[in-house]
């Protein structure tokens, strides 16, 4: 029996969720592994499937602002401005949680991350179940995120039903903002909604940034989004040559600029526009990881502001290899 379902099967998937199953669902960012938030056993199954630490909180996906207000409390005025401007969309707001959100969702924290996803299939599903869905990325914890249904099947096989909503239009995880303070908000995870867009929406309210691995929020660990193969960043030919030396030229290279090609390496040209790069990053990392090459080398993109969420992912997914091989991580 196939485990892939399609938009016409939404009622079947909704019934499965309400019966306590965990289902992979599409969003505009990445595919999520979803369960009804009121079903503790189902939510705990998410942690088991992903090998996710129980104290690492889950993001709650909702259908509308009313559900957002139901699950949060003590919201500052600017939080509503952000919700009205960017939802449905790739923005997660970390709020003070209401009594309708249990601690098994939040990792025993008094806050909860909430967003309205911008995907018609999942919005229709949320309307059907009439309840929030806890839905972290549908992959093994710390590994490459899935941006199409087949990625989920590759990771979980027949253990998870997948609602196929096509390829993700954005391809990177949502921007996460802490909105628990009335006089400032805090960027917890960069995403494709930029700081400039956020500032323009909230006016004079201050935006602070804090990227501490001690803050328990999705995607905020030092090592994350990682392929199984050793993966390294490079700025120039000299750094790439060193990677070739370590791995005897058996390297899968993701590059933006034109470059000379070594005989034993594979070269994959990446888009030079940040939005297009984001769409295909995880897809290309998965293809590189499944190849016969020993390692993955990724050209460091320019450090313009719009590339910051991509750089955040690249630094985290290569951090372990850089430390293991005692190589200086590009900054």
TORKOL-4160 file (C-alpha; in steps of 0.2 Angstrom, whole numbers, padded with zeros to 4 digits, m for minus):
331
<pt num="1" X="0000" Y="0000" Z="0000"/>
<pt num="2" X="0007" Y="0017" Z="m0005"/>
<pt num="3" X="0011" Y="0030" Z="0009"/>
<pt num="4" X="0009" Y="0045" Z="m0002"/>
<pt num="5" X="m0007" Y="0054" Z="m0003"/>
<pt num="6" X="m0013" Y="0069" Z="m0013"/>
<pt num="7" X="m0023" Y="0085" Z="m0010"/>
<pt num="8" X="m0039" Y="0075" Z="m0015"/>
<pt num="9" X="m0036" Y="0064" Z="0000"/>
<pt num="10" X="m0036" Y="0078" Z="0013"/>
<pt num="11" X="m0051" Y="0071" Z="0022"/>
<pt num="12" X="m0042" Y="0054" Z="0024"/>
<pt num="13" X="m0027" Y="0063" Z="0031"/>
<pt num="14" X="m0037" Y="0074" Z="0043"/>
<pt num="15" X="m0045" Y="0058" Z="0049"/>
<pt num="16" X="m0028" Y="0050" Z="0051"/>
<pt num="17" X="m0022" Y="0065" Z="0061"/>
<pt num="18" X="m0037" Y="0065" Z="0072"/>
<pt num="19" X="m0035" Y="0047" Z="0076"/>
<pt num="20" X="m0017" Y="0050" Z="0082"/>
<pt num="21" X="m0006" Y="0047" Z="0067"/>
<pt num="22" X="0009" Y="0057" Z="0063"/>
<pt num="23" X="0008" Y="0063" Z="0045"/>
<pt num="24" X="0021" Y="0072" Z="0034"/>
<pt num="25" X="0013" Y="0088" Z="0027"/>
<pt num="26" X="0019" Y="0101" Z="0014"/>
<pt num="27" X="0023" Y="0119" Z="0018"/>
<pt num="28" X="0031" Y="0133" Z="0008"/>
<pt num="29" X="0047" Y="0131" Z="0019"/>
<pt num="30" X="0050" Y="0113" Z="0021"/>
<pt num="31" X="0040" Y="0097" Z="0024"/>
<pt num="32" X="0034" Y="0095" Z="0042"/>
<pt num="33" X="0031" Y="0080" Z="0053"/>
<pt num="34" X="0014" Y="0084" Z="0060"/>
<pt num="35" X="0003" Y="0078" Z="0074"/>
<pt num="36" X="m0013" Y="0085" Z="0083"/>
<pt num="37" X="m0006" Y="0096" Z="0097"/>
<pt num="38" X="m0019" Y="0089" Z="0109"/>
<pt num="39" X="m0014" Y="0071" Z="0107"/>
<pt num="40" X="0002" Y="0068" Z="0118"/>
<pt num="41" X="0005" Y="0051" Z="0112"/>
<pt num="42" X="0005" Y="0057" Z="0094"/>
<pt num="43" X="0017" Y="0072" Z="0098"/>
<pt num="44" X="0029" Y="0060" Z="0107"/>
<pt num="45" X="0029" Y="0049" Z="0091"/>
<pt num="46" X="0036" Y="0064" Z="0082"/>
<pt num="47" X="0051" Y="0065" Z="0094"/>
<pt num="48" X="0053" Y="0046" Z="0092"/>
<pt num="49" X="0053" Y="0046" Z="0073"/>
<pt num="50" X="0065" Y="0061" Z="0072"/>
<pt num="51" X="0076" Y="0055" Z="0087"/>
<pt num="52" X="0073" Y="0073" Z="0093"/>
<pt num="53" X="0077" Y="0078" Z="0111"/>
<pt num="54" X="0061" Y="0079" Z="0121"/>
<pt num="55" X="0067" Y="0096" Z="0128"/>
<pt num="56" X="0068" Y="0104" Z="0110"/>
<pt num="57" X="0051" Y="0113" Z="0107"/>
<pt num="58" X="0040" Y="0111" Z="0092"/>
<pt num="59" X="0032" Y="0124" Z="0081"/>
<pt num="60" X="0013" Y="0124" Z="0081"/>
<pt num="61" X="0005" Y="0127" Z="0064"/>
<pt num="62" X="m0012" Y="0135" Z="0064"/>
<pt num="63" X="m0026" Y="0140" Z="0051"/>
<pt num="64" X="m0029" Y="0158" Z="0056"/>
<pt num="65" X="m0027" Y="0172" Z="0068"/>
<pt num="66" X="m0040" Y="0166" Z="0080"/>
<pt num="67" X="m0031" Y="0150" Z="0083"/>
<pt num="68" X="m0015" Y="0160" Z="0086"/>
<pt num="69" X="m0024" Y="0171" Z="0099"/>
<pt num="70" X="m0031" Y="0155" Z="0107"/>
<pt num="71" X="m0014" Y="0147" Z="0109"/>
<pt num="72" X="m0004" Y="0163" Z="0115"/>
<pt num="73" X="m0006" Y="0177" Z="0128"/>
<pt num="74" X="0000" Y="0194" Z="0133"/>
<pt num="75" X="0005" Y="0198" Z="0115"/>
<pt num="76" X="0013" Y="0215" Z="0112"/>
<pt num="77" X="0004" Y="0226" Z="0099"/>
<pt num="78" X="0019" Y="0224" Z="0086"/>
<pt num="79" X="0016" Y="0205" Z="0086"/>
<pt num="80" X="m0001" Y="0207" Z="0078"/>
<pt num="81" X="0006" Y="0219" Z="0065"/>
<pt num="82" X="0019" Y="0205" Z="0061"/>
<pt num="83" X="0005" Y="0192" Z="0060"/>
<pt num="84" X="m0006" Y="0203" Z="0049"/>
<pt num="85" X="0008" Y="0207" Z="0038"/>
<pt num="86" X="0017" Y="0191" Z="0035"/>
<pt num="87" X="0004" Y="0177" Z="0038"/>
<pt num="88" X="0001" Y="0165" Z="0030"/>
<pt num="89" X="0020" Y="0165" Z="0027"/>
<pt num="90" X="0037" Y="0159" Z="0033"/>
<pt num="91" X="0037" Y="0168" Z="0050"/>
<pt num="92" X="0036" Y="0160" Z="0067"/>
<pt num="93" X="0032" Y="0170" Z="0082"/>
<pt num="94" X="0038" Y="0164" Z="0099"/>
<pt num="95" X="0025" Y="0170" Z="0111"/>
<pt num="96" X="0020" Y="0167" Z="0129"/>
<pt num="97" X="0009" Y="0151" Z="0129"/>
<pt num="98" X="m0009" Y="0150" Z="0134"/>
<pt num="99" X="m0016" Y="0136" Z="0145"/>
<pt num="100" X="m0021" Y="0127" Z="0128"/>
<pt num="101" X="m0003" Y="0123" Z="0125"/>
<pt num="102" X="0004" Y="0108" Z="0134"/>
<pt num="103" X="0022" Y="0107" Z="0140"/>
<pt num="104" X="0026" Y="0092" Z="0130"/>
<pt num="105" X="0025" Y="0104" Z="0115"/>
<pt num="106" X="0036" Y="0117" Z="0122"/>
<pt num="107" X="0050" Y="0107" Z="0130"/>
<pt num="108" X="0043" Y="0113" Z="0147"/>
<pt num="109" X="0046" Y="0131" Z="0142"/>
<pt num="110" X="0033" Y="0144" Z="0145"/>
<pt num="111" X="0033" Y="0150" Z="0127"/>
<pt num="112" X="0027" Y="0142" Z="0110"/>
<pt num="113" X="0032" Y="0146" Z="0092"/>
<pt num="114" X="0017" Y="0148" Z="0081"/>
<pt num="115" X="0014" Y="0151" Z="0062"/>
<pt num="116" X="0002" Y="0151" Z="0048"/>
<pt num="117" X="0010" Y="0141" Z="0034"/>
<pt num="118" X="0007" Y="0148" Z="0016"/>
<pt num="119" X="0002" Y="0132" Z="0008"/>
<pt num="120" X="m0015" Y="0129" Z="0001"/>
<pt num="121" X="m0015" Y="0110" Z="0005"/>
<pt num="122" X="m0010" Y="0112" Z="0023"/>
<pt num="123" X="m0021" Y="0127" Z="0026"/>
<pt num="124" X="m0036" Y="0116" Z="0020"/>
<pt num="125" X="m0030" Y="0102" Z="0031"/>
<pt num="126" X="m0029" Y="0114" Z="0046"/>
<pt num="127" X="m0047" Y="0119" Z="0043"/>
<pt num="128" X="m0052" Y="0101" Z="0042"/>
<pt num="129" X="m0044" Y="0096" Z="0059"/>
<pt num="130" X="m0049" Y="0113" Z="0067"/>
<pt num="131" X="m0034" Y="0111" Z="0079"/>
<pt num="132" X="m0016" Y="0116" Z="0079"/>
<pt num="133" X="m0003" Y="0104" Z="0072"/>
<pt num="134" X="0014" Y="0102" Z="0079"/>
<pt num="135" X="0026" Y="0100" Z="0064"/>
<pt num="136" X="0045" Y="0101" Z="0065"/>
<pt num="137" X="0054" Y="0097" Z="0049"/>
<pt num="138" X="0051" Y="0079" Z="0042"/>
<pt num="139" X="0068" Y="0073" Z="0043"/>
<pt num="140" X="0080" Y="0064" Z="0056"/>
<pt num="141" X="0085" Y="0077" Z="0069"/>
<pt num="142" X="0100" Y="0088" Z="0064"/>
<pt num="143" X="0100" Y="0081" Z="0046"/>
<pt num="144" X="0095" Y="0089" Z="0029"/>
<pt num="145" X="0077" Y="0095" Z="0028"/>
<pt num="146" X="0065" Y="0089" Z="0015"/>
<pt num="147" X="0058" Y="0100" Z="0002"/>
<pt num="148" X="0048" Y="0087" Z="m0008"/>
<pt num="149" X="0038" Y="0071" Z="m0003"/>
<pt num="150" X="0051" Y="0059" Z="m0010"/>
<pt num="151" X="0064" Y="0066" Z="0003"/>
<pt num="152" X="0052" Y="0061" Z="0017"/>
<pt num="153" X="0050" Y="0043" Z="0010"/>
<pt num="154" X="0069" Y="0042" Z="0008"/>
<pt num="155" X="0071" Y="0046" Z="0026"/>
<pt num="156" X="0057" Y="0037" Z="0034"/>
<pt num="157" X="0051" Y="0023" Z="0022"/>
<pt num="158" X="0034" Y="0016" Z="0025"/>
<pt num="159" X="0033" Y="0022" Z="0043"/>
<pt num="160" X="0025" Y="0039" Z="0039"/>
<pt num="161" X="0011" Y="0044" Z="0028"/>
<pt num="162" X="0015" Y="0059" Z="0016"/>
<pt num="163" X="0003" Y="0072" Z="0010"/>
<pt num="164" X="0012" Y="0077" Z="m0007"/>
<pt num="165" X="0009" Y="0095" Z="m0010"/>
<pt num="166" X="0023" Y="0097" Z="m0023"/>
<pt num="167" X="0040" Y="0105" Z="m0020"/>
<pt num="168" X="0042" Y="0118" Z="m0007"/>
<pt num="169" X="0042" Y="0136" Z="m0014"/>
<pt num="170" X="0054" Y="0144" Z="m0002"/>
<pt num="171" X="0065" Y="0129" Z="0003"/>
<pt num="172" X="0072" Y="0136" Z="0019"/>
<pt num="173" X="0065" Y="0135" Z="0037"/>
<pt num="174" X="0055" Y="0150" Z="0043"/>
<pt num="175" X="0062" Y="0166" Z="0052"/>
<pt num="176" X="0059" Y="0164" Z="0071"/>
<pt num="177" X="0055" Y="0180" Z="0081"/>
<pt num="178" X="0053" Y="0180" Z="0100"/>
<pt num="179" X="0039" Y="0192" Z="0104"/>
<pt num="180" X="0037" Y="0189" Z="0122"/>
<pt num="181" X="0043" Y="0207" Z="0127"/>
<pt num="182" X="0033" Y="0223" Z="0124"/>
<pt num="183" X="0048" Y="0235" Z="0121"/>
<pt num="184" X="0058" Y="0224" Z="0109"/>
<pt num="185" X="0058" Y="0208" Z="0099"/>
<pt num="186" X="0072" Y="0196" Z="0096"/>
<pt num="187" X="0078" Y="0187" Z="0081"/>
<pt num="188" X="0081" Y="0168" Z="0086"/>
<pt num="189" X="0083" Y="0161" Z="0068"/>
<pt num="190" X="0086" Y="0170" Z="0052"/>
<pt num="191" X="0075" Y="0166" Z="0037"/>
<pt num="192" X="0069" Y="0173" Z="0021"/>
<pt num="193" X="0059" Y="0187" Z="0029"/>
<pt num="194" X="0073" Y="0200" Z="0032"/>
<pt num="195" X="0076" Y="0211" Z="0047"/>
<pt num="196" X="0073" Y="0226" Z="0035"/>
<pt num="197" X="0055" Y="0219" Z="0031"/>
<pt num="198" X="0052" Y="0216" Z="0050"/>
<pt num="199" X="0058" Y="0233" Z="0055"/>
<pt num="200" X="0048" Y="0242" Z="0042"/>
<pt num="201" X="0032" Y="0233" Z="0049"/>
<pt num="202" X="0035" Y="0236" Z="0068"/>
<pt num="203" X="0042" Y="0254" Z="0066"/>
<pt num="204" X="0052" Y="0260" Z="0081"/>
<pt num="205" X="0051" Y="0244" Z="0091"/>
<pt num="206" X="0069" Y="0237" Z="0093"/>
<pt num="207" X="0075" Y="0221" Z="0085"/>
<pt num="208" X="0089" Y="0212" Z="0095"/>
<pt num="209" X="0098" Y="0197" Z="0089"/>
<pt num="210" X="0104" Y="0182" Z="0099"/>
<pt num="211" X="0111" Y="0166" Z="0091"/>
<pt num="212" X="0115" Y="0156" Z="0107"/>
<pt num="213" X="0115" Y="0137" Z="0106"/>
<pt num="214" X="0108" Y="0137" Z="0124"/>
<pt num="215" X="0091" Y="0145" Z="0118"/>
<pt num="216" X="0080" Y="0130" Z="0115"/>
<pt num="217" X="0072" Y="0134" Z="0098"/>
<pt num="218" X="0070" Y="0125" Z="0082"/>
<pt num="219" X="0086" Y="0125" Z="0071"/>
<pt num="220" X="0097" Y="0134" Z="0084"/>
<pt num="221" X="0110" Y="0121" Z="0088"/>
<pt num="222" X="0128" Y="0122" Z="0083"/>
<pt num="223" X="0127" Y="0107" Z="0071"/>
<pt num="224" X="0111" Y="0106" Z="0061"/>
<pt num="225" X="0105" Y="0103" Z="0043"/>
<pt num="226" X="0120" Y="0091" Z="0040"/>
<pt num="227" X="0123" Y="0078" Z="0027"/>
<pt num="228" X="0130" Y="0062" Z="0032"/>
<pt num="229" X="0146" Y="0065" Z="0021"/>
<pt num="230" X="0160" Y="0077" Z="0027"/>
<pt num="231" X="0154" Y="0094" Z="0021"/>
<pt num="232" X="0165" Y="0110" Z="0020"/>
<pt num="233" X="0164" Y="0128" Z="0015"/>
<pt num="234" X="0177" Y="0136" Z="0004"/>
<pt num="235" X="0180" Y="0154" Z="m0001"/>
<pt num="236" X="0193" Y="0152" Z="m0015"/>
<pt num="237" X="0203" Y="0140" Z="m0025"/>
<pt num="238" X="0216" Y="0138" Z="m0012"/>
<pt num="239" X="0204" Y="0132" Z="0001"/>
<pt num="240" X="0195" Y="0121" Z="m0011"/>
<pt num="241" X="0212" Y="0113" Z="m0016"/>
<pt num="242" X="0215" Y="0109" Z="0002"/>
<pt num="243" X="0198" Y="0100" Z="0002"/>
<pt num="244" X="0203" Y="0090" Z="m0013"/>
<pt num="245" X="0220" Y="0085" Z="m0005"/>
<pt num="246" X="0211" Y="0078" Z="0010"/>
<pt num="247" X="0198" Y="0068" Z="0000"/>
<pt num="248" X="0209" Y="0063" Z="m0015"/>
<pt num="249" X="0199" Y="0074" Z="m0026"/>
<pt num="250" X="0183" Y="0064" Z="m0023"/>
<pt num="251" X="0173" Y="0079" Z="m0019"/>
<pt num="252" X="0155" Y="0085" Z="m0024"/>
<pt num="253" X="0157" Y="0104" Z="m0027"/>
<pt num="254" X="0142" Y="0116" Z="m0025"/>
<pt num="255" X="0148" Y="0132" Z="m0033"/>
<pt num="256" X="0141" Y="0149" Z="m0039"/>
<pt num="257" X="0156" Y="0156" Z="m0048"/>
<pt num="258" X="0163" Y="0148" Z="m0064"/>
<pt num="259" X="0178" Y="0138" Z="m0060"/>
<pt num="260" X="0191" Y="0125" Z="m0067"/>
<pt num="261" X="0185" Y="0107" Z="m0065"/>
<pt num="262" X="0196" Y="0093" Z="m0058"/>
<pt num="263" X="0194" Y="0076" Z="m0066"/>
<pt num="264" X="0189" Y="0066" Z="m0051"/>
<pt num="265" X="0177" Y="0079" Z="m0044"/>
<pt num="266" X="0159" Y="0083" Z="m0048"/>
<pt num="267" X="0153" Y="0101" Z="m0050"/>
<pt num="268" X="0135" Y="0107" Z="m0047"/>
<pt num="269" X="0132" Y="0125" Z="m0052"/>
<pt num="270" X="0121" Y="0134" Z="m0040"/>
<pt num="271" X="0110" Y="0149" Z="m0043"/>
<pt num="272" X="0117" Y="0166" Z="m0040"/>
<pt num="273" X="0100" Y="0174" Z="m0034"/>
<pt num="274" X="0098" Y="0170" Z="m0015"/>
<pt num="275" X="0079" Y="0165" Z="m0017"/>
<pt num="276" X="0083" Y="0153" Z="m0031"/>
<pt num="277" X="0098" Y="0146" Z="m0021"/>
<pt num="278" X="0087" Y="0143" Z="m0006"/>
<pt num="279" X="0074" Y="0133" Z="m0016"/>
<pt num="280" X="0087" Y="0120" Z="m0022"/>
<pt num="281" X="0100" Y="0120" Z="m0007"/>
<pt num="282" X="0093" Y="0105" Z="0002"/>
<pt num="283" X="0089" Y="0096" Z="m0014"/>
<pt num="284" X="0107" Y="0098" Z="m0020"/>
<pt num="285" X="0114" Y="0093" Z="m0003"/>
<pt num="286" X="0104" Y="0077" Z="m0003"/>
<pt num="287" X="0110" Y="0072" Z="m0021"/>
<pt num="288" X="0128" Y="0076" Z="m0016"/>
<pt num="289" X="0125" Y="0065" Z="0000"/>
<pt num="290" X="0119" Y="0051" Z="m0010"/>
<pt num="291" X="0133" Y="0052" Z="m0023"/>
<pt num="292" X="0148" Y="0041" Z="m0023"/>
<pt num="293" X="0160" Y="0055" Z="m0019"/>
<pt num="294" X="0168" Y="0056" Z="m0002"/>
<pt num="295" X="0165" Y="0074" Z="0003"/>
<pt num="296" X="0154" Y="0089" Z="m0001"/>
<pt num="297" X="0162" Y="0106" Z="m0004"/>
<pt num="298" X="0151" Y="0122" Z="m0004"/>
<pt num="299" X="0157" Y="0139" Z="m0010"/>
<pt num="300" X="0154" Y="0152" Z="0002"/>
<pt num="301" X="0141" Y="0165" Z="m0005"/>
<pt num="302" X="0143" Y="0183" Z="m0004"/>
<pt num="303" X="0139" Y="0190" Z="0014"/>
<pt num="304" X="0125" Y="0203" Z="0008"/>
<pt num="305" X="0111" Y="0204" Z="0021"/>
<pt num="306" X="0099" Y="0194" Z="0010"/>
<pt num="307" X="0111" Y="0179" Z="0010"/>
<pt num="308" X="0112" Y="0178" Z="0029"/>
<pt num="309" X="0098" Y="0164" Z="0032"/>
<pt num="310" X="0107" Y="0154" Z="0019"/>
<pt num="311" X="0124" Y="0157" Z="0027"/>
<pt num="312" X="0117" Y="0152" Z="0044"/>
<pt num="313" X="0112" Y="0135" Z="0037"/>
<pt num="314" X="0129" Y="0132" Z="0028"/>
<pt num="315" X="0139" Y="0136" Z="0043"/>
<pt num="316" X="0129" Y="0125" Z="0054"/>
<pt num="317" X="0129" Y="0110" Z="0042"/>
<pt num="318" X="0148" Y="0111" Z="0040"/>
<pt num="319" X="0153" Y="0115" Z="0058"/>
<pt num="320" X="0156" Y="0097" Z="0063"/>
<pt num="321" X="0167" Y="0093" Z="0048"/>
<pt num="322" X="0177" Y="0109" Z="0050"/>
<pt num="323" X="0180" Y="0105" Z="0068"/>
<pt num="324" X="0184" Y="0087" Z="0065"/>
<pt num="325" X="0197" Y="0091" Z="0051"/>
<pt num="326" X="0204" Y="0106" Z="0061"/>
<pt num="327" X="0200" Y="0117" Z="0047"/>
<pt num="328" X="0196" Y="0135" Z="0050"/>
<pt num="329" X="0178" Y="0138" Z="0046"/>
<pt num="330" X="0175" Y="0152" Z="0034"/>
<pt num="331" X="0167" Y="0168" Z="0042"/>
